[in-house]
Amino acid sequence: LNNKFEFTNLEKSIKILLMEFSREFILDLALIEIAKSNISANNLDSIIILIKNLEKPKFPLTGKDLLRIGFKQGLELGKILKELEDIWRDSDFKLGKKAIVDIAILRKNNKLTTD
């Protein structure tokens, strides 16, 4: 877990952790990391406020969305959904549903032309 908590891109790191863990767990993790790094009290307060106030990112796409554009249910659906979520995460959670659907369509069409 320690490698997921990076002070260099704190907001993105917290959002990624929020997708997988409870806010309480993240606060505990932050306190451990802060204790190891000798962060000032002001920075500690700022980090705690950020953890408490950041909204948990919600991936805007579902498996049903992919089924609607022609993907088949099964392992491949889960695989493409995970790939699209990773792309969304790498965009700092900025890509909207339409952009992600467009990427999914491109992936689907590329797969169809390479089979």
DRENPA-3360 file (N, C-alpha, C; in nm, 2 decimals, always signed):
BEGIN
1 = LNNKFEFT = +0.08/-0.12/+0.00/+0.00/+0.00/+0.00/+0.08/+0.13/+0.00 ~ +0.20/+0.12/+0.06/+0.28/+0.24/+0.07/+0.32/+0.30/-0.06 ~ +0.34/+0.21/-0.16/+0.38/+0.26/-0.29/+0.26/+0.33/-0.36 ~ +0.13/+0.31/-0.31/+0.02/+0.38/-0.37/+0.01/+0.52/-0.32 ~ +0.07/+0.55/-0.20/+0.05/+0.68/-0.14/+0.17/+0.76/-0.17 ~ +0.15/+0.85/-0.26/+0.27/+0.94/-0.31/+0.23/+1.08/-0.28 ~ +0.32/+1.15/-0.21/+0.30/+1.29/-0.18/+0.32/+1.38/-0.30 ~ +0.38/+1.33/-0.41/+0.40/+1.41/-0.53/+0.27/+1.44/-0.60;
9 = NLEKSIKI = +0.18/+1.35/-0.60/+0.05/+1.37/-0.66/-0.06/+1.33/-0.57 ~ -0.07/+1.40/-0.46/-0.15/+1.36/-0.34/-0.30/+1.35/-0.38 ~ -0.36/+1.44/-0.45/-0.50/+1.44/-0.47/-0.53/+1.31/-0.56 ~ -0.46/+1.29/-0.66/-0.48/+1.17/-0.74/-0.46/+1.04/-0.66 ~ -0.36/+1.04/-0.58/-0.33/+0.92/-0.50/-0.45/+0.89/-0.40 ~ -0.50/+1.00/-0.34/-0.61/+0.98/-0.25/-0.74/+0.93/-0.33 ~ -0.76/+0.99/-0.45/-0.88/+0.94/-0.52/-0.87/+0.79/-0.56 ~ -0.75/+0.75/-0.60/-0.73/+0.61/-0.63/-0.75/+0.52/-0.51;
17 = LLMEFSRE = -0.70/+0.57/-0.40/-0.72/+0.49/-0.27/-0.87/+0.49/-0.24 ~ -0.94/+0.60/-0.26/-1.09/+0.60/-0.23/-1.17/+0.50/-0.31 ~ -1.12/+0.47/-0.43/-1.19/+0.37/-0.51/-1.18/+0.23/-0.45 ~ -1.08/+0.21/-0.37/-1.06/+0.07/-0.32/-1.07/+0.06/-0.17 ~ -1.06/+0.17/-0.09/-1.05/+0.15/+0.06/-1.14/+0.26/+0.12 ~ -1.17/+0.23/+0.25/-1.25/+0.33/+0.33/-1.17/+0.45/+0.36 ~ -1.25/+0.56/+0.38/-1.18/+0.69/+0.41/-1.10/+0.68/+0.54 ~ -1.16/+0.60/+0.64/-1.09/+0.58/+0.77/-0.95/+0.51/+0.75;
25 = FILDLALI = -0.95/+0.41/+0.66/-0.83/+0.34/+0.63/-0.73/+0.43/+0.57 ~ -0.77/+0.52/+0.48/-0.68/+0.61/+0.41/-0.63/+0.71/+0.51 ~ -0.71/+0.76/+0.60/-0.66/+0.85/+0.70/-0.55/+0.78/+0.79 ~ -0.57/+0.66/+0.83/-0.47/+0.58/+0.90/-0.34/+0.57/+0.82 ~ -0.36/+0.53/+0.70/-0.24/+0.52/+0.61/-0.17/+0.65/+0.60 ~ -0.24/+0.76/+0.58/-0.18/+0.89/+0.57/-0.10/+0.92/+0.70 ~ -0.16/+0.90/+0.81/-0.09/+0.93/+0.94/+0.04/+0.85/+0.95 ~ +0.04/+0.72/+0.91/+0.16/+0.64/+0.92/+0.26/+0.70/+0.82;
33 = EIAKSNIS = +0.22/+0.73/+0.70/+0.32/+0.79/+0.60/+0.37/+0.93/+0.65 ~ +0.28/+1.01/+0.71/+0.32/+1.14/+0.75/+0.42/+1.13/+0.87 ~ +0.39/+1.03/+0.96/+0.48/+1.01/+1.07/+0.62/+0.98/+1.03 ~ +0.63/+0.90/+0.92/+0.76/+0.86/+0.87/+0.83/+0.97/+0.79 ~ +0.76/+1.07/+0.75/+0.82/+1.18/+0.67/+0.84/+1.31/+0.73 ~ +0.81/+1.32/+0.86/+0.83/+1.45/+0.93/+0.76/+1.57/+0.87 ~ +0.63/+1.55/+0.83/+0.55/+1.66/+0.77/+0.51/+1.76/+0.88 ~ +0.51/+1.89/+0.85/+0.47/+1.99/+0.94/+0.32/+1.98/+0.98;
41 = ANNLDSII = +0.29/+2.04/+1.09/+0.15/+2.03/+1.14/+0.05/+2.09/+1.04 ~ +0.09/+2.20/+0.98/+0.01/+2.27/+0.88/-0.02/+2.18/+0.76 ~ +0.09/+2.11/+0.72/+0.07/+2.02/+0.60/-0.02/+1.90/+0.64 ~ +0.00/+1.86/+0.77/-0.08/+1.74/+0.82/-0.23/+1.78/+0.81 ~ -0.26/+1.90/+0.86/-0.40/+1.94/+0.86/-0.45/+1.95/+0.72 ~ -0.37/+2.00/+0.63/-0.42/+2.01/+0.49/-0.44/+1.88/+0.43 ~ -0.36/+1.78/+0.46/-0.37/+1.65/+0.40/-0.50/+1.58/+0.46 ~ -0.52/+1.60/+0.59/-0.64/+1.54/+0.65/-0.77/+1.60/+0.60;
49 = ILIKNLEK = -0.77/+1.73/+0.58/-0.88/+1.80/+0.52/-0.91/+1.75/+0.38 ~ -0.80/+1.73/+0.30/-0.82/+1.68/+0.16/-0.88/+1.54/+0.16 ~ -0.83/+1.45/+0.25/-0.88/+1.32/+0.26/-1.03/+1.32/+0.30 ~ -1.06/+1.40/+0.39/-1.20/+1.40/+0.44/-1.30/+1.46/+0.34 ~ -1.25/+1.56/+0.25/-1.34/+1.63/+0.16/-1.34/+1.58/+0.02 ~ -1.24/+1.51/-0.03/-1.24/+1.46/-0.16/-1.36/+1.37/-0.19 ~ -1.42/+1.38/-0.30/-1.53/+1.29/-0.34/-1.46/+1.16/-0.39 ~ -1.53/+1.05/-0.36/-1.48/+0.92/-0.42/-1.52/+0.92/-0.57;
57 = PKFPLTGK = -1.42/+0.90/-0.65/-1.45/+0.90/-0.80/-1.54/+0.78/-0.83 ~ -1.63/+0.81/-0.92/-1.72/+0.71/-0.97/-1.70/+0.69/-1.12 ~ -1.65/+0.57/-1.16/-1.63/+0.54/-1.30/-1.76/+0.56/-1.37 ~ -1.77/+0.64/-1.48/-1.90/+0.67/-1.54/-1.95/+0.56/-1.64 ~ -1.88/+0.45/-1.65/-1.93/+0.35/-1.74/-1.96/+0.22/-1.67 ~ -2.05/+0.14/-1.72/-2.08/+0.01/-1.66/-2.07/-0.09/-1.77 ~ -2.08/-0.22/-1.73/-2.08/-0.33/-1.82/-2.21/-0.32/-1.91 ~ -2.32/-0.27/-1.86/-2.44/-0.25/-1.94/-2.41/-0.16/-2.06;
65 = DLLRIGFK = -2.34/-0.05/-2.03/-2.30/+0.04/-2.14/-2.23/-0.03/-2.25 ~ -2.13/-0.11/-2.21/-2.06/-0.19/-2.31/-2.14/-0.29/-2.39 ~ -2.23/-0.35/-2.32/-2.32/-0.44/-2.38/-2.41/-0.37/-2.49 ~ -2.45/-0.25/-2.46/-2.53/-0.17/-2.55/-2.46/-0.14/-2.68 ~ -2.32/-0.13/-2.67/-2.25/-0.09/-2.80/-2.19/-0.22/-2.86 ~ -2.23/-0.34/-2.82/-2.20/-0.46/-2.89/-2.10/-0.55/-2.83 ~ -2.05/-0.52/-2.71/-1.96/-0.62/-2.65/-2.04/-0.73/-2.60 ~ -1.98/-0.85/-2.59/-2.05/-0.97/-2.54/-2.02/-0.99/-2.39;
73 = QGLELGKI = -2.11/-1.04/-2.32/-2.09/-1.07/-2.18/-1.99/-1.18/-2.16 ~ -1.91/-1.16/-2.06/-1.81/-1.26/-2.03/-1.68/-1.20/-1.98 ~ -1.57/-1.28/-1.99/-1.44/-1.24/-1.94/-1.39/-1.12/-2.02 ~ -1.41/-1.11/-2.15/-1.37/-1.00/-2.23/-1.43/-0.87/-2.19 ~ -1.56/-0.88/-2.15/-1.63/-0.76/-2.11/-1.56/-0.70/-1.98 ~ -1.53/-0.79/-1.89/-1.46/-0.75/-1.77/-1.32/-0.69/-1.80 ~ -1.25/-0.75/-1.89/-1.12/-0.71/-1.93/-1.12/-0.57/-1.99 ~ -1.21/-0.54/-2.08/-1.22/-0.41/-2.15/-1.27/-0.31/-2.05;
81 = LKELEDIW = -1.36/-0.34/-1.96/-1.41/-0.25/-1.85/-1.29/-0.21/-1.76 ~ -1.21/-0.30/-1.72/-1.09/-0.27/-1.64/-0.99/-0.18/-1.72 ~ -0.97/-0.21/-1.84/-0.88/-0.13/-1.93/-0.93/+0.01/-1.94 ~ -1.06/+0.03/-1.96/-1.12/+0.16/-1.97/-1.11/+0.24/-1.84 ~ -1.13/+0.17/-1.73/-1.12/+0.23/-1.60/-0.97/+0.28/-1.58 ~ -0.88/+0.20/-1.62/-0.74/+0.24/-1.60/-0.71/+0.36/-1.69 ~ -0.76/+0.37/-1.81/-0.75/+0.49/-1.89/-0.81/+0.61/-1.83 ~ -0.93/+0.59/-1.77/-1.00/+0.70/-1.70/-0.91/+0.75/-1.58;
89 = RDSDFKLG = -0.86/+0.65/-1.50/-0.78/+0.68/-1.39/-0.65/+0.76/-1.43 ~ -0.59/+0.72/-1.54/-0.47/+0.78/-1.59/-0.50/+0.93/-1.64 ~ -0.62/+0.95/-1.67/-0.66/+1.09/-1.72/-0.69/+1.18/-1.60 ~ -0.66/+1.13/-1.48/-0.69/+1.20/-1.35/-0.84/+1.22/-1.33 ~ -0.91/+1.11/-1.38/-1.06/+1.10/-1.36/-1.13/+1.21/-1.44 ~ -1.07/+1.26/-1.55/-1.13/+1.37/-1.62/-1.21/+1.33/-1.74 ~ -1.18/+1.21/-1.80/-1.26/+1.17/-1.92/-1.40/+1.14/-1.88 ~ -1.49/+1.19/-1.96/-1.64/+1.17/-1.94/-1.68/+1.04/-2.00;
97 = KKAIVDIA = -1.81/+1.01/-1.98/-1.87/+0.89/-2.03/-1.86/+0.88/-2.18 ~ -1.89/+0.99/-2.25/-1.88/+0.98/-2.40/-1.74/+0.95/-2.45 ~ -1.64/+1.02/-2.39/-1.51/+0.99/-2.43/-1.47/+0.85/-2.41 ~ -1.51/+0.79/-2.30/-1.47/+0.65/-2.26/-1.55/+0.56/-2.36 ~ -1.67/+0.59/-2.39/-1.75/+0.50/-2.48/-1.68/+0.51/-2.62 ~ -1.63/+0.63/-2.66/-1.56/+0.64/-2.79/-1.44/+0.55/-2.79 ~ -1.36/+0.55/-2.68/-1.24/+0.47/-2.67/-1.28/+0.32/-2.68 ~ -1.39/+0.28/-2.61/-1.44/+0.15/-2.61/-1.48/+0.10/-2.75;
105 = ILRKNNKL = -1.54/+0.19/-2.83/-1.58/+0.16/-2.97/-1.46/+0.14/-3.05 ~ -1.36/+0.23/-3.03/-1.23/+0.21/-3.11/-1.17/+0.08/-3.08 ~ -1.16/+0.04/-2.95/-1.10/-0.09/-2.91/-1.18/-0.20/-2.97 ~ -1.31/-0.19/-2.97/-1.40/-0.30/-3.03/-1.37/-0.31/-3.18 ~ -1.36/-0.20/-3.25/-1.34/-0.20/-3.39/-1.20/-0.25/-3.42 ~ -1.10/-0.21/-3.35/-0.97/-0.26/-3.37/-0.96/-0.41/-3.35 ~ -1.03/-0.46/-3.25/-1.03/-0.61/-3.22/-1.09/-0.68/-3.34 ~ -1.21/-0.63/-3.39/-1.28/-0.69/-3.50/-1.19/-0.69/-3.63;
113 = TTD = -1.11/-0.59/-3.65/-1.03/-0.59/-3.77/-0.90/-0.67/-3.76 ~ -0.86/-0.71/-3.63/-0.74/-0.78/-3.62/-0.76/-0.93/-3.60 ~ -0.89/-0.97/-3.59/-0.92/-1.12/-3.57/-0.91/-1.19/-3.70;
% end
